[in-house]
Amino acid sequence: MRGYSLDPHPSANAAKEAFAVVMIPRVNRGRVPANNVEIVSDLQVAMDQSSPDNHRYAAKVVGPARSSEGVFLYYILELYNAK
């Protein structure tokens, strides 16, 4: 497949699910630039560090993945404290 391997290898840098605090202007976003994502250890830490009034939300994300424009993105799987 043109140099892409579909076999997950332990040394491959594959996208992973993680809890994070994401900074987004609107809660209906499906993906976020990597510089707007702070990966944290667990959901409780994400909830403690979030601030919906300042557009910082606790989330479960998957990534990073490179977009067709060359930007690294995280995809939001779930927002926990969105209004």
Buried (B, 14 or more C-beta within 10 A) or exposed (E): EEEEEEEEEEEEEEBEEBBBBBBBEEBEBEBBBBEBBBBBEEBEBBBEEBEEEEBBBBBBBBBBBEEEEEEEBBBBEEBEBBE
